[in-house]
């Protein structure tokens, strides 16, 4: 069985590529486990100065895998809570990675894909990228990724996007703070390289401290995040097994309109 990610070191930069192009790099339990492990390895490797997170094929990451969602729809609340805690651990690992992280964003970034972008220190996207936090359309909420998305875009924008479930373009993502820079597709790699060149000029210890300083001043610590993650994992588990969540997931998987439409 092939891996769900590809890892390539270029000089002192570790490029981690989600490699499920056939499903637009959608999340399943295997990808979550492999990506968490890869980030832990990058954190522990003294030769790695920065990490670039990217997606293979047409998209960055289109959210949850359909087969994975089907399994979670049938699972118990306890199993759903454990599953959500694994996703929360992935986001927390990326958020607090002691190395600079850069998201190279193209194509679709939905749900958990938005979470990954929000957890990276620097996010650069193409002008044709599309984003969405569409969970409410399934009778769910973006619980696990919410602390990181809200920290990136602010509560005011999050309230609108969480409630409407609307998709939005790269210009909007730039405006609300999810992306730091938007470029043409042919300029994406150069924009990432320019950012890496800036990062390479800084002292690695100073960068670690600077990142921790910024997060700490924003009230984000690993301990606080872990407590929030437990609460949010319990919330999404409860909603997945609720009547509305079951109806929303079932309608999505059956390709029909949910009962509330």
C-alpha positions in Angstrom: 0.0 0.0 0.0 1.4 3.4 -1.0 2.0 6.2 1.5 -0.5 9.1 1.7 2.3 11.7 1.8 5.6 12.3 0.1 8.6 13.8 1.9 11.5 15.6 0.1 14.4 17.5 1.6 15.7 20.4 -0.4 18.7 21.9 1.3 17.4 22.6 4.8 13.7 22.7 3.8 11.4 19.7 4.3 8.7 19.6 1.7 5.7 17.4 2.9 3.2 16.7 0.1 -0.2 15.3 0.6 -0.3 12.5 -2.0 -3.8 11.4 -2.6 -4.4 13.3 -5.8 -7.1 11.0 -6.9 -9.4 12.2 -4.1 -8.0 15.8 -4.0 -5.8 14.9 -1.0 -8.9 14.3 1.2 -8.3 13.3 4.8 -8.7 9.8 6.1 -7.3 8.2 9.3 -4.1 7.0 7.4 -3.3 10.4 6.0 -3.8 12.0 9.4 -1.5 9.5 11.1 1.2 9.8 8.5 1.1 13.6 8.4 1.3 13.8 12.2 4.3 11.5 12.2 6.0 13.4 9.4 5.6 16.7 11.3 7.0 15.1 14.5 10.0 13.9 12.6 10.6 17.3 11.1 10.4 18.9 14.5 13.0 16.6 15.9 15.4 16.9 12.9 18.0 19.6 13.6 18.9 19.7 9.9 15.4 20.9 9.0 15.1 24.7 9.2 11.6 25.1 7.6 8.7 23.0 6.4 6.6 23.5 3.3 3.2 21.8 3.2 1.6 21.2 -0.2 -0.7 19.0 -2.1 -0.3 16.8 -5.1 -2.5 17.0 -8.2 -5.3 19.6 -8.6 -5.9 20.5 -5.0 -4.3 21.3 -1.7 -6.9 19.3 0.3 -10.6 19.0 -0.3 -11.5 18.0 3.3 -12.8 14.6 4.5 -12.6 11.5 2.4 -16.0 10.1 1.5 -15.2 6.5 2.6 -13.8 7.8 5.9 -17.0 9.9 6.4 -19.2 6.9 5.6 -17.4 4.9 8.3 -17.6 7.7 10.9 -21.3 8.1 10.2 -21.8 4.5 11.3 -19.4 4.7 14.2 -20.3 5.2 17.9 -20.0 8.6 19.6 -17.0 7.3 21.5 -15.3 6.2 18.3 -16.1 9.5 16.7 -14.6 11.3 19.6 -11.3 9.3 19.4 -11.2 9.9 15.6 -11.7 13.7 16.1 -9.0 13.8 18.7 -6.5 12.3 16.2 -7.3 15.1 13.8 -7.0 17.6 16.6 -3.6 16.3 17.4 -2.5 16.8 13.8 -3.7 20.4 13.8 -2.0 21.1 17.2 1.2 19.5 16.1 1.3 21.8 13.0 0.3 24.9 15.0 3.1 24.5 17.5 5.8 23.0 15.3 9.1 24.6 16.5 10.1 25.4 12.9 8.7 27.9 10.4 5.9 26.4 8.3 4.7 27.5 4.9 1.5 26.4 3.2 1.7 26.2 -0.6 -2.0 26.4 -1.6 -3.5 25.7 -4.9 -6.9 24.3 -6.1 -9.4 23.4 -3.4 -8.9 23.8 0.4 -12.0 22.8 2.3 -12.7 21.8 5.9 -9.6 20.3 7.3 -7.6 21.7 4.4 -8.5 25.2 5.7 -7.4 24.0 9.1 -4.0 23.1 7.8 -3.6 26.5 6.0 -4.6 28.3 9.2 -2.1 26.4 11.3 0.9 27.3 9.1 2.9 30.4 9.9 2.9 31.6 6.4 0.3 30.8 3.7 0.8 31.6 0.0 -1.9 30.7 -2.5 -2.7 30.9 -6.2 -5.4 33.3 -7.4 -7.6 30.4 -8.5 -7.7 28.7 -5.2 -11.1 28.0 -3.5 -11.9 27.7 0.2 -14.8 26.5 2.2 -16.0 25.7 5.7 -19.1 23.9 4.6 -19.8 21.6 7.6 -23.1 23.2 8.5 -24.5 22.0 5.2 -24.1 18.5 6.7 -25.6 19.3 10.0 -22.1 19.6 11.6 -19.6 22.3 12.6 -15.9 22.9 12.0 -15.2 22.1 15.6 -11.7 20.6 15.7 -10.2 23.2 13.4 -12.1 26.2 14.9 -9.4 27.5 17.3 -6.8 27.7 14.6 -9.2 29.1 11.9 -10.5 31.8 14.3 -7.0 32.7 15.3 -6.1 33.2 11.7 -9.2 35.1 10.4 -10.8 36.5 13.6 -14.2 35.7 15.2 -16.1 38.1 13.0 -15.2 36.5 9.7 -15.5 33.0 11.3 -19.0 33.6 12.5 -20.1 34.4 8.9 -18.3 31.6 7.3 -19.2 29.0 9.9 -22.8 29.9 9.7 -23.2 30.2 5.9 -21.0 27.3 4.8 -20.2 29.4 1.7 -17.2 28.8 -0.5 -14.9 31.8 -1.1 -12.0 32.7 -3.4 -8.3 33.5 -2.9 -9.0 37.3 -2.8 -11.4 36.8 0.1 -8.9 34.5 1.8 -6.3 37.2 1.5 -8.7 39.9 2.8 -9.7 37.9 5.9 -6.1 36.8 6.8 -6.2 33.1 5.8 -3.7 33.8 3.1 -0.7 36.1 3.4 -0.1 36.4 -0.3 -1.9 35.5 -3.5 0.0 35.0 -6.8 -0.6 33.7 -10.3 -0.2 29.9 -10.6 3.0 30.2 -12.5 4.5 32.4 -9.8 3.6 30.2 -6.8 6.9 28.3 -6.6 9.0 31.5 -6.8 6.9 33.1 -4.1 7.5 30.2 -1.8 11.2 30.3 -2.6 11.3 34.0 -1.9 9.7 33.4 1.5 12.1 30.5 2.3 15.0 32.8 1.5 13.8 35.3 4.0 13.4 32.6 6.6 16.9 31.3 6.0 18.4 34.6 7.1 17.1 34.3 10.7 18.6 32.5 13.6 16.8 29.2 14.2 16.6 29.6 17.9 15.3 33.2 17.5 12.7 31.9 15.1 11.5 29.3 17.6 11.2 31.9 20.3 9.6 34.4 18.0 6.9 31.9 17.0 6.2 30.9 20.6 6.1 34.6 21.6 3.5 35.4 18.9 1.3 32.4 19.8 1.7 33.1 23.6 0.8 36.7 23.2 -2.3 35.7 21.3 -3.3 33.4 24.1 -2.5 30.2 22.3 -0.5 27.6 24.2 -0.2 23.8 23.7 -1.9 23.2 27.0 -4.8 25.5 26.3 -5.1 24.1 22.8 -5.2 20.5 24.0 -8.0 21.4 26.4 -10.0 23.0 23.6 -9.3 20.1 21.3 -10.9 17.7 23.8 -14.0 19.8 24.1 -14.3 20.2 20.3 -13.7 16.5 19.7 -16.6 15.8 22.0 -18.8 18.3 20.3 -18.2 17.0 16.7 -18.7 13.4 18.0 -22.0 14.3 19.5 -23.2 16.1 16.3 -22.1 13.3 14.0 -24.4 10.8 15.9 -27.2 13.3 16.3 -30.4 13.1 14.2 -29.5 16.2 12.2 -25.9 15.1 11.7 -26.9 11.6 10.6 -29.4 13.1 8.1 -26.9 15.6 6.8 -24.1 13.0 6.3 -26.6 10.5 4.8 -27.9 13.1 2.4 -24.4 14.0 1.3 -23.3 10.5 0.9 -26.5 9.6 -1.0 -26.2 12.7 -3.1 -29.6 14.0 -2.1 -30.9 17.1 -0.4 -31.2 17.0 3.4 -34.6 17.1 5.0 -34.2 20.8 6.1 -34.1 22.0 2.4 
